[in-house]
Amino acid sequence: MPNYAVIVCHKCGGYLLAKTDQKTRTCPYCGSKILLEKAGKVASAKTANEASALLRKIKEKAKSRQGLVVKGNFKESH
């Protein structure tokens, strides 16, 4: 039974899950190929459910630290 890791994409900075017995993973956000032995591991878990919960918490913390980034041209309404 494989363990799971939360890793960071080296290209876009996105957080994603990977099984620890994998050698590579494709980032679902930018499509870059990630070598897991060189990837930045943020957390690890024994089950997929535990890993998924960790990933959600990590993403929430990262979002609150950076604030909400909105792209595009918007006008204030009064």
C-alpha positions in Angstrom: 0.0 0.0 0.0 1.6 3.3 -1.1 2.0 6.4 1.0 1.1 9.8 -0.3 2.9 13.1 -0.4 1.8 16.7 -1.0 4.3 18.2 -3.3 4.9 21.6 -4.9 5.2 22.1 -8.7 8.6 23.6 -9.5 7.1 25.5 -12.4 3.8 27.0 -11.2 4.0 26.5 -7.5 0.7 24.5 -7.3 0.2 21.9 -4.6 -0.7 18.4 -5.6 -0.8 14.8 -4.4 1.4 12.0 -5.5 1.9 8.4 -4.5 5.3 7.9 -3.0 6.0 4.9 -5.1 5.7 7.0 -8.3 8.8 8.3 -10.1 7.1 11.2 -11.9 3.8 13.2 -11.8 2.3 15.6 -14.2 1.1 18.9 -12.7 -2.7 19.2 -13.2 -2.4 23.0 -13.3 0.4 23.7 -15.8 1.1 20.3 -17.3 4.8 20.2 -16.4 6.5 16.9 -15.5 7.7 16.6 -11.9 10.4 14.2 -10.8 9.2 13.2 -7.4 12.7 12.5 -6.0 13.5 16.2 -6.6 10.1 17.7 -5.8 9.5 19.8 -2.7 7.6 17.6 -0.3 5.3 19.6 2.0 3.6 16.8 3.9 3.0 13.1 3.8 0.2 10.7 4.7 -0.6 7.0 4.8 -4.0 7.1 3.2 -5.5 9.0 0.2 -8.2 10.5 2.4 -5.7 11.8 4.9 -3.5 13.2 2.1 -6.5 14.9 0.5 -7.4 16.6 3.8 -3.8 17.8 4.3 -3.8 19.2 0.7 -7.0 21.2 1.4 -5.5 22.6 4.6 -2.2 23.5 2.9 -4.1 25.3 0.0 -6.3 27.2 2.5 -3.2 28.4 4.4 -1.4 29.4 1.2 -4.5 31.3 0.0 -4.9 33.2 3.3 -1.2 34.1 3.3 -1.2 35.4 -0.2 -4.6 36.9 -0.2 -7.0 36.4 -3.1 -5.4 37.2 -6.4 -7.9 38.2 -9.1 -6.8 38.7 -12.6 -8.5 40.9 -15.1 -9.7 44.5 -15.5 -12.6 45.3 -13.1 -14.3 48.6 -12.3 -15.7 49.4 -8.9 -19.4 49.8 -8.8 -20.9 52.5 -6.6 
